[in-house]
């Protein structure tokens, strides 16, 4: 059944977003690679991240879910067991792109990773090809998609330049580099999210940054983490922030949200558009911090001006770019996003679905090869929008409804549970 989101009065109060999805995925995987038990506090309870817990259980890790934490008893860096069947990743793109990095370096064993219909449309050669350069025995479908078949084999380090900035591909190669002989060097064309590097540094891995290159020395003996605290997810909080900015008279406090410098691209964009002033949450230095910056955000409604998102900003705001389109519809002037081809390979083709969806609600928006152009009108009529099974498009439709003139009917709202199971309830609390 479609869900209708009516035009709203001011949003007031405080909200604590769900735990960070990207960090939760990495916490479960790296905990499974540790020799001693790891306590993960504030682990995200969602469809995608639960797929990761099931996947590490399938290769031998113990998982105990408690009220306020998840306890993972790992198998060690080289102790992954053969799964009794296909490792089902569900809809988790992060999982299917990171886990092969670990499994490829196992002394022996065979694994097959597969997922839902959406996963089978996403490009996997971006991890398969560099892993093969490291000596991995890994295959994808002839069309370069899942399922992924892996046979454990000795690996060696490589010097690799990422064709496109990708935190997932970078993380996969770093995990492979842990068990490889020699040194692995990964050069990024632009900075991408660095949660994997921080977590590996916290686990005692000799990992470092040399300019735009991340370096990890191989043949690591063991990982040791102890406790991981997962902060609130800025990508999820961004939908509440956008609602607070767009609905007149709103004033919100977004609490305990992760402010990692490689994740705050949306806040920098909002600053340029006239909203959400942000002090630097952490010093930008050459090292790799073994912690995540966390803080509160004070959000209030305001008028917006259009802006241009350049290609080097895209990796730092990739999941929030659909919201930039919505914000641009209400802004004065033109909002342009460039260099965002990666949006076509998410849970849906987010360039096509966002442009079509917002155009159907009355936005003056058009797609380009690598992004979109929005000509702001200061308002949005409303109407109907489909999530296409994409959690971020579902939440986009809900926020659009609150700020619209006539409201928005969202088809497939249940998709929001992939990353934000309590989204509708939190939104109702604020309104």
N, C-alpha and C positions, 0 to 999 in steps of 0.2 A: 504494500500500500504506500502511495506517495505521502510525504510528510509536508505540511504547509507551514511556512514561517512568515508570520504576519509582520507588517511594519511595526517597529518597536519604539517605545518611549526610551528615555535615557537608561543606559546600563550603569549600575552602581554596585560597589562592593569590592570584594577581593576574590581572587581565584588562584588556585595552585594547579598548574597544568600537570598532566600525567608525566610519568618518568620518560626520559629521553629514549626514543626508539633505537637510534643509532648506537648509543652507548650500551643499552641493554643487550643488543645483539652481540656486540664485541665482548661484553663482560661474560656472557655465557660461554662463548667460544673459547676465549682465552683462559677462563676458569677451568674449562674441560682439559686444557693443555697443561695445567699445573699439576704438581705432584701432591700437594697438600690441599685440604678442603678450602674453598673460598666462599665467604658470605657476601652475597650481593644484596645490598639494602636498597629499597625502593625500585625493584625490578619492574618493568612495565608488564602488566598483565593484559596482553592483546593477542590478536590472532597471529600476527607476524612473529612476535617475540616468543610466543609459546611454541611456534614451529621450531625455533632455534633450540629451546630446551628439549623438545622431543628428538631433534636431530642429534644432539650431543649424547642423549641417553641411548640412541640407536647405535652409537659407536663405543659404548661402554661406560660413559660417565654416570655417576649417581646424581640424581636431582631430588632435593627435598624442598617442597614449597611450604613456607610458613606464613603466618599472618602478615609480617612486615619485612620478610626477606626470603631469598632463595639460597639454599646451601647446595653448592656443586662440589662433588668429590671427583676430581679429575683423574685422567688416566696417564697423564704425563705427555710431554711433547711428542714422544714416539710410540705411545701405547694405544692408539686408536684401534678398536676391534672391528672386524668385518660385521656389517649390519646384517640382520636376518633377512632383510629384503631391501627394497628401494628406500632410500632416505627421502622422505617426503618433506619438501621445503614449503609446501603450501603456496602462498603468494609472496614469500619473503625474498625479494631480490638481493638484499644485503647478504642473507644467509647463503644463497646459491653462488654468490660471487666470492665470498670470503672463505667458506669452509674448504673448497678445493685446495687452497694454498696450504692448509694444514695437512690434508689427507695425502696430497701428492708426495710429501716428503717422508711418509711412513716406510719403515724397513720392508714391509710386505703388506698384502691385503688388496681387496677389490671392493669398490663402492660404486653405486649408481645414485645420482641425485636427480630428482625430478619434482615437478610441482604442478600447479593448476594451469588452466588454459592461458592465463595472462603470462605466467612465467615462461611458457613455451613460445612466446613471441619476442622475448628479450634477447639481445645479442650477447653471446657468451664467448665469441672468439677473442674478445678484448682481454679475457683472462687466459683462455686456452693457448693462444699463440705465445705470449711471454713465458708461461709456465713450461711449454715445450722447449723454449730456449734454455730453460734451467735444467732440462733433462727429464721433465715429467712425462709420464705415460697417461695422457688424458685425451679424451675424444668428446666431441659434441655431435649433434645431429648434422647431416650433410649441409643443412641450411644455416648452421652455426648457432643453433639454439639448444635448450635442454631437450632430452635428458643429457646429463654429463656422466661419463664413465671414467673411472680413475683406477689405476693400478699403482700401488706404492713403489717408489723407485728412488735411488740416490739422486740428489740434486746438487747443483753447483751454482754459485753466485753469478749474477750478470750485472752489467751496466745497461740500464733500460730507460729510455725517454718515453714518457707517456704521450701518446698522440693527442689525447684529450684529458684535461684535468679530471680525475675521478678518485674520490676517497675510497671507493670500493675496490677498484683495480689496484691502487697503491697498497691497500691493506692486504689484499690477497697475496701480492708478491712479497710483502714484508713477512707474512706468516710463513710462506715458503722459504724465505731466506733464513729463518731461524734454524732450520734443519739442514741447510745447504752447506757445502764446503766453500770456503772463501767468503768474499764480501759481496753483498748485494747493494747496488746503488740505483736509486730511482729518482729520475729528474722530472719535476712537474712544470708544465708550461705556465700554470697559475696555481696559487695555493688552493688546496682543498681541505676538507675537514680532517683534523689530525687526532681524533680520539684514539685510534689504534696506536699511534706513536706514543701518546701520553701513557696509555695503559701498559704498553710494553716497557717503557721507561720505569714505571712503578713496579713492574714485575722483575726488575733487575737486568733487563736486556741491554747490552751495549749498543744503543741506537743513538744516532746523532744527526744533526742537520748541518749541511755544508752549502750555504747559499740556498739555491733552489733544489738541492739534492738531499734526499734522506738516505742515510747509510746505516746498514745493519751488518754486523759481523756474524757469520754463520757458526754452525756446530755448537749452538747454545746447549748447555747441559740440562737446565731446568728453569721453570718459571715459578715465582712465589709472589702471591698477591695478598692473601689474608682477607681483607675487607675491601669492597668496592661500593662507594656511595654514588648512586645514579641521580643526577640533578633533573629538574623539570625540563621538558622538551620545548625549546624555543620554537621549533617548527609547528608544534601543536598550539603553543601560546600565541603564535602569530595570528591565528584566526580570531582569538579574543581581542588581541590588540587592534586588529583591523576593525572589528565591530565597535570597539570603544572610540576609535578615531572617526568612524563614519556616522555613527548615530548621534545626533545632536544632543548636547547636554550631558554626555556620558563622562564618567570619572571612575577608573578602575585601578586597582593595585594587583599586578601580576607577581606572585610570590615564588621565591626559590627556583628561579629559572636559570638554566645554563647560559652563561655568557662567554663561552669559548670564542676566542677572536676569529676562528675560522667558521663560525656559525652565525655571526651577527650582521651578515650582509643585509638582511631585510631591515634591520634597525638603522643602518647607515642610509639605506634608500629612503626610509620614512623620514629621517632627519632632513634630507634634501627636499622632500615633498612638504615639509613644514610641520612634522609631528615627531614625538618621542625623542627628546634630547637624550643623548647617551654619553656619559664620561667613559674614558678608556677603562674597561674592566680588568685588564691585565697588561703588564709590560710586554712589549714585543721585542724579544731578544733572540739571539742565535740558538739558544738551547731549546730542549724539548721538555716542558714542564710535566711533572708526574702528578698533575692535579687538574681539575676542571673549575673554572671560575663560575661562581654562582651569585645571583643578586635578585633584587626586586625591581620592577618597572612601574613607574607612575604614568598612567595613560589617560588622556582626556581628548574629547572631540575637538576638531579643528578644521579649518579650510585647508585644502591641499593644492599644490601646484604640480604640474607635470614634470617628469624627469626622464633622463636616458640612462638605462642600465647597460654598461659596456661589457664586452666579453670577459674581461678579467674579473668582473664582479660576480659572474654567473655561478661559479662553483661555491661561493660563499652564501648563496641565496637560492640554490637550485630548487629546493622544495617549496619555497615561498613565492616563486615567481607568478603562479596563478593569482595570488593575492595582489601582486603589483598590478595585474590587469584590472582587477576589480577596483582597486584604489584609483587607478588612472581614469576609470569611467566617471568618478566623482571629482577629479582634479580639474583645475583650470589649465588649459593648454594640452599639449600632446605628451603622452608617455610612450617611450619606445624601449623594447628589450631586444638586444642584439647578442649573437653568439650563443644561443640557448638551444642548439640542435638536440642536446641531451634530453630535453623535455619530451621528445618524440619516443623515447624508449623507457618511459616510466610505466606505472600501472595501466595507463592509457597513453595515447598520443596527446600529451597535455597541451601542445600548441593547438591542435585541431579541436579537442574537446572544450578547452577553455574559450577559444575564440567563438566556436559555434554556440556554446552555452550562453555566454554573455551577450552575444549578438541577439540571441533569442529573447533576452530579457530587456533589450532596448539599447545596449551599449553600441557606440560607434567604434568598432574594432575590426581589424583585419590581420590575417596571418601573413608572416613573411617566411622565407626559407629557414631562418634561424631564430625566429621569435615572433613578435607581434607589435602593432602600433595601435594605440588607443587615443581617440580624440575625446577629451573629457567634456561632458555636458553638465556636470554638477548634480546629476541625479540618475536614477535607474528606474525604468517603468515597473519591471517585474514580469512574472509569468511562470513558465515551467522550465526545468532543467533536469537532465539525467546525470547521475554520477558515473555511468559507464563502469560501475564496479570499482571506482577509484575513490579512496577515502578522502583525499584532499579536494577533489571536485565536489563531493557530497558536502563537506564543511563550507566550501566556497559558496555553494548555493544557499546554505542556511544563513550565512552572514549577509549575502546579497539580499535575502528576504527581509531581514531586520532593517536594512538601510533603504529599501526600495519604497516606491509609492504605493504599489498594489499588493506586495507580498510575493513570495516565490514558493512554488510547489516542487519539492525535490524528490525525484524518483530514485530509489536505491540508497536511501539515507543510512541503512544498516552498514554500508561500507565504511563509515566513519570509525567503526569499532576496530579496524585494523590498527589504528594508531591512537585513537582517543575514544575508548569505550564509553566514557561518561560525558561526551561532548554535549548532547542535547540537554542533559540535566544541569550541567554547569551553565550553559547558556540561559536556560530558564531561570536559574537562581539569580543571575545578574540582571535579568529583565523584570 
